[in-house]
């Protein structure tokens, strides 16, 4: 083979592979073209199928059905992820003989790598799920649902995983690039279709909502165009569009107003409306306008928006009620402010006259009246009097009184309602006489609000008067009524407070002057609210120590009397009047005192709100009662003792040797001495007797001259028993001196002295009786009598002492001595010592 042949052969050998390559490439291009055409046809069919759908669920269901058929898989599913991008729900699926799978799962339970892949928007391709790997950590999980191959793609929006498209095969399968592209394109188109359907649904809902709002809204809608003159000034409006509310607001059919000028629809419409809309059109700035439509007598609030050029879009809303409410509120606020100033002014006045004058002066000024006055009614006397009035000369001052019978119609009205007259000259139903009487008062218009004490029983009126006809608004009438009520309430309050102050003043005077204490307690807590000064004096403490907590009062009561004191308070709290006696120990001096309380309920509207009481210190009364009992018992016993002593004296005085006259004289003297002893003991019952007084009384009883007697000794008092024995002894000595001794002659003298001596730890009284200037013969008695026996025998017996009687030159001398110890007279009972 020559070189040329070799070269030709080599060329033929080299050309054969190139031909095969070209054929392969041609087949691949053809396959690719076919796949592209099939994909485009599928996608066109896919888009056409979805385009007619309006429900997101139908879009997803149709998409999955078409995908499952195109790829010939047992399941195609559409998953939507929750907020955590881990949990997902199977919102739609297309299955062909596939076992069920849960509706809600968690991606991280399958494979973290799969989760990350989907979160990055990647495409998953598993050709054999029976082989463990990064994306198939647990083949058994897939085997349980008959899945041996799967593929999927994540759908991201705003960098977040929102959905996923997945397909399952029951046999191992090699997923081609074209099939995986199907997944991506189906996923994107399905998501876009779903979002578009949702947006269109939302738009339709929004349009329906706003259409409904437009048709049913309370505000009127109007689109208008301004009409200008040759100089460009807007002078009218052309109505282009309305909503149904326009007709409701203005009472004009939309069909009649649309396309017409405002001046035609609303004759006489104020120019300020057009001027306001012109400003919005020229500036392009929305405006809020509030004006009345005079010929409709209604207020409107308008929001005007620029519509381009001379067009303006307007929203109307009637605000007549609001304006009226605002006006009423403003009037009410003014009224309330006036009434507040009115009440404050009245509160500052000191008495009824000042309150009345202030009230009518304030009302006159506030309502711009010509006269204001207060009337008091005395129907039983046919009289109305005007004690308080003020005003100007256009309405003359009223007389001090008028006869009610001269104004029968006016009086009939004030009996049960507020009297309102807008023009007295136009008032109907009046007699000629009443019209003349009314005209004489010079009042054309009046409002008179009456205070009544009962049905048809007028007490007084507050009257507002105008000299000209005047329409009284309901607010003005209500103001006069309120002023009348407040004035009367203030007058009544001041009268009540004045009466209360006077009553309290009288009570305070009474409480301060009363020797008995007065107190008041709260009926619920029993705490002390008021005590008079006498209570503090009785309890020996300060007033503050008695007020408040009742335990402070209880602490002063002797414990044994606590129960009784509380029981009597409870009786008063239940509605009874209770009087009881208990003992206290006064803090001031620790003395025990007897207290008498009278507790009684104090009612307020029938309810026992407080307990009142009167307290008296009856300690001295009880002592006097006890003393009286002692004296009575003593008197009874004394009578018995006196009778016994008298019987003894009678017996001892009769010695058989005296004449009847002498016997009677002796007996009378001794009984007189006994009587003087009784007088002393009665005068100072239970107490000691002054020795000098005892001796002097007996000597004086014998009619002795004071020049003949000398008494000397320190002040000494003796017990009742000593006084009784000593009185009889002195009597016997004085009687003897009168008959035989110092008092029987002018030259005779008597010296009586006494002194107290200490003997053996006790005090002794020594009495010395010495007579002078008596001859011994005359001084000697004929025998030893009752007196000598009394001194020598009874004193040692009764007084545990000594007694002696001796005759000496110059007269008789007697010595009596005994210990000074307490002892009761035989004329006393043992009650005196208690």
C-alpha positions in Angstrom: 0.0 0.0 0.0 1.4 3.2 -1.1 1.5 6.3 1.0 -1.5 7.7 -0.6 -3.5 4.7 0.1 -2.3 4.6 3.7 -3.2 8.2 4.1 -6.6 7.6 2.6 -7.1 4.6 4.9 -6.1 6.6 7.9 -8.5 9.3 6.9 -11.3 6.7 6.6 -10.4 5.3 10.0 -10.5 8.8 11.6 -13.8 9.8 10.0 -15.8 6.8 11.3 -15.9 7.9 15.1 -16.7 11.4 14.2 -19.7 10.2 12.3 -20.9 8.2 15.3 -20.4 11.3 17.5 -22.4 13.4 15.2 -25.2 10.9 15.1 -25.2 10.7 19.0 -25.3 14.4 19.3 -28.1 14.6 16.8 -30.1 12.0 18.7 -29.5 13.9 22.0 -30.6 17.1 20.4 -33.6 15.4 19.2 -34.3 13.9 22.6 -33.8 17.2 24.3 -36.1 18.9 21.8 -38.7 16.2 22.3 -38.4 16.5 26.1 -38.6 20.3 25.9 -41.6 20.1 23.7 -43.3 17.6 26.1 -42.4 19.8 29.1 -43.7 22.9 27.4 -46.9 21.1 26.4 -47.3 19.8 30.0 -46.6 23.2 31.5 -49.0 24.8 29.0 -51.7 22.3 29.9 -50.8 22.7 33.6 -51.1 26.5 33.4 -54.4 26.3 31.5 -55.8 23.8 34.1 -54.9 26.1 37.0 -55.9 29.4 35.3 -59.6 28.7 35.5 -59.5 27.8 39.2 -60.5 30.3 42.0 -60.0 28.2 45.1 -56.4 27.8 46.5 -57.3 24.2 47.6 -58.5 23.3 44.1 -55.3 24.8 42.6 -53.1 22.7 44.8 -55.2 19.5 44.3 -55.2 19.9 40.5 -51.5 20.6 40.4 -50.6 17.5 42.4 -52.9 15.3 40.2 -51.3 16.5 37.0 -47.8 16.1 38.5 -48.5 12.5 39.7 -49.8 11.6 36.3 -46.9 13.2 34.4 -44.2 11.5 36.5 -46.2 8.3 37.0 -45.7 8.2 40.8 -47.9 6.7 43.5 -48.1 10.0 45.4 -47.6 13.7 44.8 -48.0 16.0 47.8 -48.0 19.7 48.6 -46.6 20.6 52.0 -46.9 24.0 53.8 -44.5 24.8 56.6 -45.5 26.4 59.9 -43.8 29.4 61.5 -41.0 27.3 63.0 -40.1 26.0 59.4 -39.9 22.5 60.9 -43.5 21.4 61.3 -45.4 21.0 58.1 -48.9 20.0 57.0 -49.9 18.0 53.9 -52.5 20.5 52.6 -53.1 18.6 49.3 -52.1 15.3 47.8 -52.8 13.0 44.8 -52.4 9.3 45.6 -52.7 6.2 43.4 -52.8 3.1 45.6 -50.5 4.7 48.2 -50.7 3.9 51.9 -51.8 6.8 54.1 -49.3 9.2 55.7 -49.9 11.7 58.6 -51.3 15.1 57.8 -48.8 16.9 60.1 -45.2 15.9 60.5 -41.8 17.4 61.5 -39.1 17.6 58.9 -36.3 17.2 61.4 -37.7 13.8 62.3 -36.7 12.5 58.8 -33.2 13.9 58.2 -31.4 17.0 59.4 -29.6 17.1 56.0 -33.0 16.9 54.1 -34.2 19.8 56.4 -31.2 21.9 55.6 -31.5 21.2 51.9 -35.1 22.3 51.7 -34.4 25.4 53.8 -31.8 26.4 51.2 -34.3 25.9 48.4 -32.5 22.8 47.0 -33.9 19.8 45.2 -33.9 16.4 46.8 -33.4 13.1 44.8 -33.3 9.7 46.5 -33.2 6.9 44.0 -33.3 4.0 46.5 -34.7 4.6 50.0 -33.7 1.1 51.1 -30.1 2.1 51.2 -29.1 4.1 54.4 -27.4 7.4 53.8 -27.3 11.0 54.8 -30.8 11.7 53.5 -32.1 8.2 54.6 -31.0 7.6 58.1 -33.8 5.1 58.7 -34.9 3.1 55.6 -37.5 1.2 57.7 -39.5 4.4 58.1 -39.9 4.7 54.3 -40.5 1.0 53.9 -43.4 1.3 56.4 -45.2 3.6 53.9 -44.1 1.6 50.8 -41.7 4.4 49.6 -38.5 3.2 47.9 -37.7 6.4 45.9 -38.6 10.1 46.4 -37.9 13.5 45.2 -38.8 17.0 46.3 -38.1 20.7 46.1 -38.3 23.5 48.7 -40.1 26.7 48.0 -38.7 29.9 49.6 -40.3 33.3 50.0 -38.3 36.1 51.5 -35.6 33.6 52.4 -38.0 31.5 54.5 -39.1 28.0 53.7 -42.9 28.2 53.1 -43.8 25.1 51.1 -42.5 21.9 49.5 -43.5 19.7 46.5 -42.7 16.0 46.9 -43.3 12.8 44.9 -43.0 9.1 46.1 -42.4 5.9 44.1 -43.1 2.4 45.3 -40.0 1.1 43.4 -36.4 2.3 43.2 -36.1 4.9 40.5 -33.4 7.0 38.8 -34.8 10.6 38.7 -33.9 12.3 35.5 -32.9 16.0 35.3 -36.0 16.6 33.3 -38.2 15.1 36.0 -36.5 17.1 38.7 -37.1 20.3 36.6 -40.8 19.3 36.5 -40.7 19.4 40.3 -39.2 22.9 40.4 -41.4 24.4 37.7 -44.6 22.8 39.1 -43.7 24.0 42.6 -43.1 27.6 41.5 -46.1 27.7 39.2 -48.3 26.1 41.9 -47.2 28.6 44.5 -47.6 31.5 42.2 -51.1 30.3 41.2 -52.1 29.8 44.8 -50.9 33.3 45.7 -52.6 34.8 42.7 -55.9 33.1 43.6 -55.6 34.2 47.2 -54.9 37.8 46.0 -57.8 37.8 43.6 -60.1 36.4 46.3 -58.9 39.1 48.7 -59.3 41.7 46.0 -62.8 40.5 45.2 -63.6 40.5 48.9 -62.2 43.9 49.4 -64.1 45.2 46.4 -67.3 43.7 47.6 -66.7 45.1 51.1 -66.0 48.5 49.8 -68.9 48.4 47.4 -71.1 47.3 50.3 -69.6 50.0 52.4 -70.2 52.6 49.7 -73.7 51.5 49.3 -74.6 51.2 53.0 -72.3 53.8 54.6 -74.0 56.4 56.7 -71.9 59.2 55.2 -73.0 60.7 52.0 -70.6 60.6 49.0 -70.5 63.1 46.3 -68.1 63.8 43.5 -68.5 67.3 42.1 -66.9 69.7 39.7 -66.6 73.4 40.3 -68.2 75.9 37.9 -66.2 79.1 37.4 -66.9 82.4 35.9 -64.9 84.2 33.2 -62.5 85.5 35.9 -61.9 82.0 37.2 -63.9 82.4 40.4 -65.9 79.3 41.5 -69.5 80.3 42.0 -71.4 76.9 41.7 -71.0 73.1 41.8 -71.9 70.4 39.3 -72.9 67.1 40.9 -71.3 64.1 39.1 -71.7 61.1 41.4 -73.6 60.2 44.7 -74.1 57.2 46.9 -77.5 56.2 48.3 -76.8 57.9 51.6 -77.1 61.3 49.8 -80.7 60.7 49.3 -81.2 59.7 53.0 -79.3 62.7 54.3 -80.8 65.4 52.0 -84.2 63.9 51.1 -83.4 64.3 47.4 -83.3 61.4 44.9 -79.9 60.7 43.5 -81.4 60.7 40.0 -82.8 64.2 40.5 -79.5 65.7 41.8 -77.0 63.9 39.6 -75.8 66.1 36.7 -77.4 69.2 38.1 -76.0 72.3 39.7 -75.9 72.8 43.5 -77.8 76.1 43.2 -80.6 74.2 41.4 -80.7 71.3 44.0 -80.3 73.6 47.0 -81.7 77.0 46.3 -80.1 79.7 48.5 -77.1 77.4 49.4 -74.6 79.5 51.3 -71.5 80.5 49.2 -69.1 79.4 51.9 -69.6 75.8 50.8 -68.4 76.5 47.2 -65.5 78.7 48.6 -64.4 75.9 50.8 -64.4 73.3 48.0 -62.5 75.8 45.8 -59.8 76.0 48.3 -59.4 72.2 48.4 -59.2 72.1 44.5 -56.6 75.0 44.3 -54.3 73.9 47.2 -54.7 70.1 46.8 -55.0 69.9 50.7 -58.0 68.0 52.1 -60.3 70.1 54.4 -62.8 69.4 57.1 -65.7 71.8 56.9 -68.6 72.3 59.4 -71.5 74.5 58.4 -75.3 74.6 58.6 -77.6 74.5 55.6 -80.0 77.2 56.6 -82.9 76.3 54.4 -82.8 72.8 55.8 -82.1 73.9 59.4 -79.5 71.2 59.7 -75.8 71.0 60.4 -73.3 69.0 58.3 -69.7 67.9 58.7 -67.9 67.6 55.3 -64.5 66.0 54.5 -63.4 67.4 51.1 -60.6 65.8 49.1 -59.0 67.0 45.8 -60.1 64.9 42.8 -57.8 66.5 40.2 -58.4 69.8 38.4 -61.7 71.3 39.5 -63.1 68.0 40.8 -63.6 67.5 44.5 -64.7 64.3 46.3 -66.8 65.0 49.3 -68.0 62.9 52.3 -71.1 64.3 54.1 -72.4 63.5 57.6 -75.2 65.2 59.4 -74.2 66.5 62.8 -77.3 68.4 63.8 -77.9 66.1 66.8 -74.2 66.5 67.8 -74.4 70.3 67.4 -77.6 70.4 69.5 -76.0 68.2 72.1 -72.9 70.4 72.1 -75.1 73.5 72.5 -77.0 71.8 75.2 -73.8 70.7 76.9 -72.4 74.3 76.6 -75.6 75.6 78.1 -75.5 72.9 80.8 -71.9 73.7 81.6 -72.7 77.4 81.8 -75.7 76.6 83.9 -73.7 74.3 86.2 -70.9 76.9 86.5 -73.5 79.5 87.5 -75.2 77.2 89.9 -71.8 76.3 91.5 -71.0 80.0 91.9 -74.6 80.5 93.1 -74.3 77.8 95.8 -70.9 79.0 96.9 -72.2 82.6 97.2 -75.2 81.5 99.3 -73.1 79.3 101.5 -71.0 82.3 102.5 -74.0 84.3 103.7 -74.6 84.5 107.4 -78.4 84.5 107.7 -81.7 84.0 105.9 -82.1 87.6 104.8 -78.7 87.8 103.3 -79.2 84.5 101.5 -82.5 85.6 99.9 -81.1 88.9 98.7 -78.0 87.3 97.3 -80.0 84.7 95.4 -82.3 87.2 93.6 -79.4 89.5 92.8 -77.4 86.7 91.2 -80.4 85.4 89.2 -81.3 88.9 88.0 -77.8 89.5 86.7 -77.3 86.1 85.1 -80.6 86.0 83.2 -80.6 89.7 82.4 -84.0 90.2 84.2 -85.8 93.4 85.0 -87.0 92.3 88.4 -86.6 89.2 90.6 -88.4 88.6 93.9 -89.4 86.0 96.4 -93.1 85.5 97.4 -94.3 83.9 100.6 -97.9 82.6 100.6 -100.4 82.8 103.5 -103.5 81.4 101.9 -105.4 81.2 105.1 -105.1 85.0 105.3 -105.6 85.5 101.5 -102.1 87.2 101.4 -99.0 87.0 99.3 -96.0 88.9 100.7 -92.9 90.1 98.9 -90.1 90.3 101.6 -87.2 90.2 99.1 -87.0 91.9 95.7 -84.6 93.6 93.4 -84.7 95.1 89.9 -84.6 98.2 87.7 -87.1 100.9 87.1 -88.7 99.2 84.0 -90.7 97.1 86.4 -91.9 99.0 89.5 -91.2 97.7 92.9 -93.9 95.4 94.2 -96.0 96.3 97.2 -95.2 94.5 100.4 -98.3 92.4 100.1 -101.2 91.6 97.7 -104.4 89.7 98.0 -104.3 86.3 96.4 -107.9 86.6 95.4 -106.9 89.5 93.1 -104.9 87.0 91.0 -107.0 83.9 90.9 -105.5 82.5 87.6 -101.9 83.0 88.6 -102.5 81.6 92.1 -104.3 78.5 90.6 -101.2 77.8 88.5 -98.6 78.1 91.3 -100.6 75.5 93.3 -99.2 72.7 91.2 -96.8 73.8 88.5 -94.2 76.4 87.4 -96.0 79.6 86.3 -94.7 80.7 82.9 -95.9 83.8 81.0 -94.3 85.0 77.8 -96.6 88.0 77.2 -99.0 88.9 80.0 -101.0 91.1 77.6 -101.7 88.1 75.4 -102.6 85.8 78.3 -106.1 84.3 77.8 -108.8 83.4 80.2 -108.2 86.4 82.6 -111.0 88.4 84.0 -110.9 92.1 83.4 -110.2 92.7 87.0 -107.2 90.3 87.1 -105.9 91.7 83.8 -106.0 95.2 85.3 -104.3 94.0 88.5 -101.6 92.2 86.6 -101.0 95.2 84.3 -100.7 97.5 87.3 -97.7 95.4 88.4 -95.9 96.3 85.1 -94.7 92.7 84.3 -95.0 91.4 80.7 -93.2 88.1 81.0 -92.5 85.9 84.1 -91.3 82.5 85.3 -92.2 81.7 88.9 -91.1 78.4 90.4 -93.0 77.4 93.6 -91.8 75.5 96.6 -94.7 73.5 98.2 -95.0 71.7 101.5 -97.6 69.4 100.1 -100.1 69.0 97.2 -101.6 72.4 96.4 -99.9 73.9 99.5 -97.6 76.6 98.1 -95.0 77.9 100.5 -92.9 80.4 98.5 -92.0 81.2 94.9 -88.9 82.5 93.1 -89.9 84.8 90.3 -87.9 86.0 87.2 -89.6 89.0 85.5 -89.1 90.8 82.2 -90.7 94.2 81.3 -90.9 93.1 77.7 -92.4 89.9 76.1 -89.9 87.1 76.3 -89.7 83.5 75.1 -88.5 81.5 78.1 -86.4 78.5 76.9 -86.7 75.1 78.7 -83.2 75.7 80.0 -84.1 79.1 81.5 -87.2 77.7 83.1 -85.2 74.8 84.6 -82.6 77.3 85.9 -85.3 79.3 87.8 -86.6 76.0 89.2 -83.1 74.9 90.3 -82.3 78.3 91.8 -85.6 78.2 93.7 -84.8 74.8 95.1 -81.3 75.7 96.0 -82.3 78.9 97.7 -85.0 77.3 99.7 -82.7 74.4 100.7 -80.0 76.8 101.8 -82.5 78.9 103.8 -83.8 75.7 105.4 -80.3 74.6 106.1 -79.4 77.9 107.7 -82.6 77.9 109.8 -81.9 74.3 110.9 -78.2 75.2 111.7 -79.3 78.3 113.6 -81.8 76.3 115.5 -79.3 73.6 116.1 -76.7 76.1 117.3 -79.2 77.7 119.6 -80.3 74.2 120.9 -76.7 73.2 121.3 -75.9 76.4 123.1 -78.8 75.9 125.5 -77.8 72.3 125.9 -74.2 73.3 126.6 -75.4 75.9 129.1 -77.6 73.3 130.7 -74.8 70.7 130.7 -72.3 73.1 132.2 -74.8 74.3 134.9 -76.2 70.9 135.8 -74.7 69.2 138.8 -75.8 65.9 137.3 -73.5 64.8 134.5 -74.8 64.3 130.9 -73.2 61.9 128.4 -73.9 60.4 124.9 -72.6 57.1 123.5 -72.6 55.6 120.0 -75.2 52.8 120.2 -73.1 50.4 118.0 -69.6 50.7 119.6 -70.8 52.1 123.0 -67.9 54.6 122.7 -68.4 57.9 124.4 -69.1 60.8 122.1 -70.0 63.6 124.6 -69.6 64.2 128.3 -70.5 67.3 130.3 -68.0 68.9 132.7 -70.0 67.5 135.7 -69.2 64.0 134.5 -65.5 64.7 134.7 -65.9 66.2 138.2 -67.9 63.1 139.4 -65.4 60.6 138.0 -62.4 62.7 139.2 -60.7 62.7 135.8 -60.3 64.8 132.6 -62.9 64.8 129.9 -60.5 63.3 127.4 -60.1 60.3 129.6 -63.8 59.5 129.2 -64.3 60.2 125.5 -63.8 57.5 122.9 -63.2 53.8 123.7 -65.6 52.6 126.4 -62.9 50.5 128.0 -61.6 53.7 129.5 -64.9 54.2 131.3 -65.1 50.5 132.3 -61.6 50.7 133.9 -62.9 53.1 136.6 -65.9 50.8 137.6 -65.4 48.4 140.4 -64.9 44.9 138.8 -67.9 43.4 140.7 -70.2 46.0 139.0 -69.0 45.5 135.4 -71.6 43.0 134.4 -74.5 45.1 135.8 -73.3 48.3 134.1 -73.0 46.5 130.7 -76.4 44.9 131.0 -78.1 48.2 131.6 -76.4 49.7 128.6 -77.7 46.8 126.5 -81.2 47.4 127.8 -80.9 51.0 126.6 -79.6 49.9 123.3 -82.6 47.7 122.9 -85.0 50.6 123.5 -85.5 50.6 127.3 -84.8 53.3 129.9 -82.6 51.8 132.6 -81.6 53.2 135.9 -78.8 51.5 137.9 -76.3 52.1 140.6 -72.6 51.0 140.6 -69.3 51.9 142.2 -66.3 53.6 140.8 -62.8 54.4 142.0 -61.8 57.9 141.1 -58.3 58.2 139.6 -57.9 61.7 141.1 -58.0 60.6 144.8 -58.5 56.8 144.8 -61.9 57.3 146.5 -64.7 54.9 146.0 -67.9 56.6 144.9 -71.5 55.4 144.4 -72.8 56.4 140.9 -76.4 56.4 139.7 -76.8 56.2 135.9 -80.0 56.7 134.0 -79.5 55.2 130.5 -82.0 55.9 127.7 -82.1 55.4 123.9 -81.7 58.3 121.4 -83.5 57.6 118.2 -82.8 59.0 114.7 -85.7 58.3 112.3 -86.8 55.4 114.5 -83.3 53.9 114.6 -81.5 53.9 117.9 -78.3 55.6 116.8 -77.0 56.7 120.3 -77.5 56.2 124.0 -77.9 59.1 126.3 -77.4 59.2 130.0 -77.6 61.2 133.2 -75.0 60.4 135.9 -75.1 61.4 139.6 -72.7 60.9 142.5 -75.0 59.6 145.2 -72.2 58.7 147.7 -73.3 61.4 150.2 -77.0 60.5 149.6 -76.2 56.9 150.5 -74.3 57.9 153.5 -77.2 60.1 154.6 -79.6 57.3 154.0 -77.4 55.0 156.1 -77.1 57.7 158.8 -80.9 58.1 158.8 -81.2 54.4 159.3 -78.7 54.6 162.1 -80.5 57.5 163.7 -83.8 55.7 163.5 -82.4 52.5 165.1 -80.6 54.7 167.6 -83.8 56.6 168.4 -85.6 53.4 169.0 -82.9 52.1 171.3 -82.5 55.4 173.0 -86.2 55.5 173.9 -85.9 52.1 175.4 -82.7 53.1 177.3 -84.1 56.4 178.4 -87.1 54.6 179.9 -84.8 52.2 181.7 -82.6 55.0 183.0 -85.6 57.0 184.0 -87.0 54.0 185.8 -83.7 53.7 187.6 -83.6 57.4 188.6 -87.1 57.3 189.9 -86.3 54.2 191.9 -83.1 55.7 193.4 -84.6 59.0 194.1 -87.3 57.6 196.3 -85.4 56.8 199.6 -88.6 57.2 201.8 -87.2 60.1 203.8 -88.1 63.1 201.4 -91.3 64.9 201.1 -93.3 64.7 198.0 -92.2 68.2 196.9 -88.6 67.4 197.6 -88.9 64.1 195.8 -90.4 65.7 192.8 -87.7 68.4 192.7 -84.9 65.9 192.8 -86.6 63.8 190.2 -87.1 66.7 187.9 -83.5 67.8 188.3 -82.1 64.4 187.5 -84.5 64.0 184.5 -83.4 67.4 183.3 -79.8 66.4 183.5 -80.7 63.3 181.6 -82.5 65.4 179.0 -79.4 67.6 178.6 -77.3 64.6 178.0 -79.7 63.4 175.5 -79.6 66.8 173.7 -75.8 66.7 173.6 -75.7 63.2 172.2 -78.4 63.8 169.7 -76.7 67.0 168.5 -73.4 65.2 168.0 -74.6 61.6 167.6 -71.8 59.1 167.4 -69.2 61.8 168.2 -67.4 63.0 171.3 -68.6 65.8 173.6 -66.7 68.9 174.7 -65.9 68.6 178.4 -66.1 72.4 179.3 -69.5 72.7 177.5 -70.8 69.7 179.4 -69.8 71.1 182.8 -70.9 74.7 182.0 -74.4 73.5 180.9 -75.0 71.7 184.2 -73.8 74.6 186.3 -75.8 77.1 184.4 -78.8 74.9 184.8 -78.6 75.5 188.5 -79.0 79.2 187.9 -75.5 79.9 189.4 -73.9 83.3 188.9 -71.0 83.2 186.6 -69.1 85.4 189.1 -69.2 82.4 191.5 -67.8 79.9 189.1 -64.3 79.4 187.7 -63.7 76.7 185.0 -60.1 75.9 184.0 -58.5 73.2 181.9 -57.2 72.3 178.5 -59.6 71.5 175.7 -60.8 67.9 176.1 -63.5 65.9 174.4 -65.0 62.8 176.0 -66.8 59.8 174.5 -70.6 59.5 174.7 -70.5 57.0 177.5 -68.2 59.2 179.6 -70.5 62.2 178.9 -73.5 60.3 180.1 -72.0 59.3 183.4 -70.1 62.6 183.9 -73.2 64.7 183.2 -75.2 63.0 186.0 -72.2 63.3 188.4 -71.8 67.1 187.7 -75.6 67.5 188.0 -75.5 65.9 191.5 -72.6 68.1 192.6 -74.2 71.2 191.2 -77.6 70.4 192.9 -75.8 69.8 196.2 -73.9 73.1 195.8 -77.2 74.9 195.2 -78.8 73.5 198.4 -76.0 73.3 200.8 -72.8 74.6 199.2 -71.2 77.4 197.3 -74.3 78.4 195.4 -76.5 78.5 198.5 -74.9 81.9 199.6 -73.5 84.9 197.8 -70.1 84.5 199.3 -69.7 81.0 198.0 -67.4 80.1 195.1 -66.8 77.1 192.9 -63.5 76.1 191.1 -63.6 73.3 188.6 -60.4 72.3 187.0 -59.2 69.4 184.9 -56.2 68.0 183.2 -55.0 65.0 181.2 -52.3 62.8 182.7 -50.3 59.9 181.2 -50.6 56.7 183.2 -49.4 53.3 182.2 -49.4 54.1 178.5 -52.9 55.6 178.4 -54.4 59.1 178.9 -56.4 59.8 182.2 -58.7 62.7 182.8 -58.6 64.2 186.3 -61.4 66.6 187.4 -61.3 68.5 190.6 -64.5 70.1 192.1 -63.7 72.6 194.9 -66.2 74.7 196.7 -65.1 77.8 198.9 -66.8 80.1 201.4 -69.2 77.5 202.9 -69.3 76.9 206.7 -68.6 73.3 207.5 -71.8 73.0 209.4 -73.9 74.1 206.5 -72.0 72.0 204.0 -72.7 68.7 205.8 -75.6 66.9 204.2 -77.9 64.9 206.4 -77.1 61.6 204.7 -75.1 60.1 201.8 -77.3 60.6 198.7 -77.5 59.5 195.0 -74.7 61.9 193.9 -72.2 60.6 196.4 -73.0 57.0 195.5 -72.8 57.9 191.7 -69.3 59.4 192.1 -67.8 56.8 194.5 -69.4 53.7 193.0 -70.6 54.2 189.4 -67.6 56.0 188.1 -65.3 53.1 189.1 -67.8 50.7 187.6 -68.7 52.4 184.4 -65.5 54.3 183.6 -62.9 52.1 185.2 -61.7 55.1 187.3 -61.9 56.6 190.8 -64.2 59.0 192.5 -64.2 60.7 195.9 -66.2 63.2 197.8 -64.9 64.9 200.9 -66.1 67.7 203.2 -63.4 70.2 204.0 -63.2 73.6 205.7 -64.8 76.1 203.2 -66.9 73.5 201.4 -67.2 70.2 199.5 -64.3 68.8 197.3 -64.8 66.0 194.8 -62.2 64.3 192.7 -63.1 62.2 189.6 -60.4 60.5 187.5 -60.7 57.8 184.7 -59.0 56.7 181.5 -60.0 58.5 178.2 -61.3 55.6 176.1 -64.0 55.4 173.5 -67.4 54.1 174.7 -71.0 54.3 173.7 -73.7 55.8 175.8 -76.3 53.6 177.2 -78.6 56.0 175.3 -77.0 54.9 172.0 -77.3 51.7 169.9 -74.4 49.8 168.5 -75.5 51.0 165.0 -73.6 54.2 165.5 -70.3 52.5 165.4 -70.8 51.0 161.9 
